[in-house]
Amino acid sequence: MPDPAPAPATPARPPRALIVAAFAAVYVLWGSTYFGIAIAIETIPPFPMVALRQLLAGTILFAVLRLRGVPLPRARDWRGAVVGGVLLLVLGNGLVSWAEQRIASGVASLVV
């Protein structure tokens, strides 16, 4: 009779400090986004600010990928990206930025 398959190895548990550091990074990076929005909308209207932010991030990401040799997206890919981008711009970040004119950035980050 053949030997049964060995039990799968249990993955090593990460150190507690690494878990705490990961949560801290999420809290700081996530929270700083909403704090940055609160600062930016003091001088720039919310929707143009979000549009500029998305355009800058998209341009940087596109340039990095092209420099790494990733081919240009096909027309079908652009359509999906435009739909997703508009939804993110208007419904996601746009409405959060608009709301931050009336509520604190900490409250906005918790709600989201």
Beta strands, then each sheet from edge to edge (+ up, - down):
end
